[in-house]
Amino acid sequence: MTGVNGPREREKTRVRRELVEAALRLFELHGFEQTTVQQIADAAQVSRRTFHRHFPSKLAVVFSHEEDLMAQLLAAVDRRPVSESVLTALRAALRDFLLDEQDAPARHRQADTARRARQLLVGNPELRRENFIGALGRQRAMALNFAARAGLPAGDLRPQLTAAACFAAFGVGLDHWMMGADHSIPALHRVLDRAVASLQQGIDIQGAG
């Protein structure tokens, strides 16, 4: 039986990665609306049928990395000591996940994909709507993780509010990183850690008077 890291899974991962790269390149060159699924498949040298084995639509290509990143980040949170608060665990998980030298090539690819996908969002209302819908599911997954970690009911307001605040912080941090000159992984870690730290410390801002 083929394992999760066997030849079949590696080939599936390779094709999926090449489809994402081809799609982003075409979207950047010609625009999202003007690019067809067939063009993406041709650029990746696969059939349209193969494309649809990996993605239901070209919209799904843009956001496919976010599901993977959230699953990997929450797995890193789960590896933190249960005595840590959720935001302490999240900051440590971000550090462990982003700065792991063993997975550095994969992290660089993921970061580049995230940056390019976020740039596409800026000028495309359809993509922003689709991202909002998908983000609700990822936010709920984070809220459930936080609730389980704290021993709270899934419907408790606190983990839901904390997860929503974290998603807002991630969005601000990613935009800051995307628009900056330094697109390195350490720069991404610094800005995301600072964003979550601001939540942890409290974000009320004193008046100037």
C-alpha positions in Angstrom: 0.0 0.0 0.0 1.4 3.4 -0.9 2.1 5.6 2.1 1.4 9.3 2.5 5.0 10.0 1.4 5.1 7.4 -1.3 5.7 7.9 -5.0 2.0 8.4 -5.8 1.5 11.1 -3.2 4.8 12.8 -4.2 3.6 12.9 -7.8 0.2 14.2 -6.8 1.9 17.0 -4.8 4.2 17.8 -7.7 1.3 18.1 -10.2 -0.7 20.2 -7.8 2.2 22.5 -7.2 2.9 22.9 -10.9 -0.8 23.7 -11.6 -0.8 26.4 -8.9 2.4 27.9 -10.3 1.1 27.9 -13.8 -2.2 29.4 -12.7 -0.6 32.2 -10.8 1.8 33.0 -13.6 -1.1 33.2 -16.1 -3.3 35.3 -13.7 -0.5 37.7 -13.3 0.2 38.0 -17.0 -3.4 38.0 -18.4 -5.7 38.6 -15.5 -7.9 36.2 -13.5 -11.0 36.5 -15.6 -9.2 36.2 -18.9 -7.4 33.0 -18.0 -9.2 29.7 -18.7 -8.8 26.3 -17.0 -7.6 24.9 -20.3 -4.9 27.4 -20.5 -3.7 26.5 -17.0 -3.8 22.8 -17.8 -1.8 23.4 -21.1 0.8 25.5 -19.2 1.3 22.7 -16.7 1.3 20.2 -19.5 -1.6 18.2 -18.1 -5.1 17.5 -19.3 -8.2 19.5 -18.3 -9.4 16.3 -16.6 -6.2 16.1 -14.5 -6.7 19.8 -13.5 -10.2 18.9 -12.2 -8.9 15.9 -10.3 -6.9 18.4 -8.2 -9.1 21.5 -8.2 -12.9 22.1 -8.8 -12.3 25.5 -10.4 -9.7 28.2 -11.1 -10.9 30.0 -8.0 -9.9 27.0 -5.9 -6.3 27.2 -7.2 -5.8 30.7 -5.8 -6.8 29.6 -2.2 -5.6 26.0 -2.1 -2.5 26.9 -0.2 -4.5 28.5 2.6 -6.2 25.2 3.6 -2.8 23.5 3.7 -1.2 26.4 5.7 -3.9 26.4 8.3 -3.8 22.7 8.8 0.0 22.8 9.2 -0.2 25.8 11.6 -2.8 24.3 13.8 -0.8 21.0 13.9 2.1 23.2 15.2 -0.2 24.7 17.8 -1.2 21.2 19.0 2.5 20.4 19.5 2.9 23.2 22.1 2.5 22.5 25.8 -1.1 22.6 27.0 -0.1 24.9 29.8 0.5 27.7 27.3 -2.3 30.2 26.5 -3.7 30.0 23.0 -1.9 33.2 21.8 1.4 32.2 23.4 1.1 28.8 21.7 0.1 30.4 18.4 3.2 32.7 18.4 5.5 29.8 19.2 3.8 27.7 16.5 4.3 30.5 14.0 8.0 30.6 14.9 8.4 26.8 14.8 6.5 26.5 11.5 8.0 29.5 9.6 11.6 29.2 10.8 12.1 25.5 10.6 15.3 25.1 8.5 14.5 21.5 7.6 11.4 22.7 5.6 13.0 26.0 4.4 12.5 25.3 0.6 8.8 24.4 1.1 8.3 27.5 3.3 9.8 29.7 0.7 7.5 28.3 -2.0 4.4 28.6 0.3 5.3 32.2 1.2 5.8 33.2 -2.4 2.5 31.6 -3.3 0.7 33.4 -0.4 2.2 36.8 -1.5 1.2 36.4 -5.1 -2.3 35.2 -4.3 -2.8 38.1 -1.9 -1.7 40.5 -4.6 -4.4 39.1 -6.9 -7.0 39.7 -4.2 -6.3 43.4 -4.1 -7.7 44.1 -7.5 -10.4 41.4 -7.8 -13.7 41.7 -6.0 -14.7 38.1 -7.0 -11.6 36.7 -5.5 -12.1 38.7 -2.3 -15.7 37.4 -1.9 -14.5 33.8 -2.4 -11.6 34.3 0.0 -14.1 35.7 2.6 -16.2 32.6 2.4 -13.3 30.2 2.6 -11.8 32.2 5.5 -14.9 31.6 7.6 -14.2 27.9 7.5 -10.6 28.3 8.4 -11.4 30.8 11.2 -13.9 28.2 12.6 -11.2 25.5 12.5 -9.0 27.8 14.5 -11.7 28.7 17.0 -12.4 25.0 17.5 -8.7 24.3 18.1 -8.5 27.2 20.6 -11.7 25.9 22.4 -10.4 22.4 22.7 -7.0 23.7 24.0 -8.7 25.7 26.7 -11.3 23.1 27.6 -14.1 25.3 26.5 -17.3 24.4 24.7 -17.2 24.8 20.9 -19.8 27.5 21.1 -18.0 29.6 23.7 -17.6 33.3 22.6 -14.0 33.6 23.7 -12.2 31.2 21.3 -14.4 32.5 18.5 -13.5 36.1 19.2 -9.8 35.2 19.6 -9.8 33.3 16.3 -11.5 36.2 14.5 -9.0 38.7 16.0 -6.1 36.4 14.9 -7.5 36.3 11.3 -7.7 40.1 11.3 -4.1 40.3 12.6 -2.9 37.9 10.0 -4.6 39.9 7.2 -3.0 43.2 8.4 0.4 41.5 8.8 0.3 39.8 5.4 -0.6 43.1 3.7 2.2 44.9 5.5 4.7 42.2 4.4 3.4 42.0 0.9 3.7 45.8 0.4 7.1 46.0 2.0 10.5 45.6 0.4 11.5 42.5 2.4 9.6 39.4 1.3 11.8 37.0 3.3 10.5 34.3 5.7 12.1 36.0 8.7 10.4 39.3 7.7 7.0 37.5 7.5 7.6 35.9 10.9 8.4 39.3 12.4 5.3 41.0 11.2 3.0 38.2 12.0 4.5 37.7 15.5 4.2 41.5 16.1 0.5 41.4 15.0 -0.4 38.6 17.3 1.7 40.1 20.1 -0.4 43.3 19.8 -3.5 41.2 20.4 -1.9 39.5 23.4 -0.9 42.8 24.9 -4.2 44.6 24.2 -4.8 46.8 21.2 -6.5 49.8 22.9 -4.7 53.0 21.8 -4.5 56.0 24.0 -5.7 59.4 22.8 -3.2 62.1 22.0 -4.6 64.6 24.5 
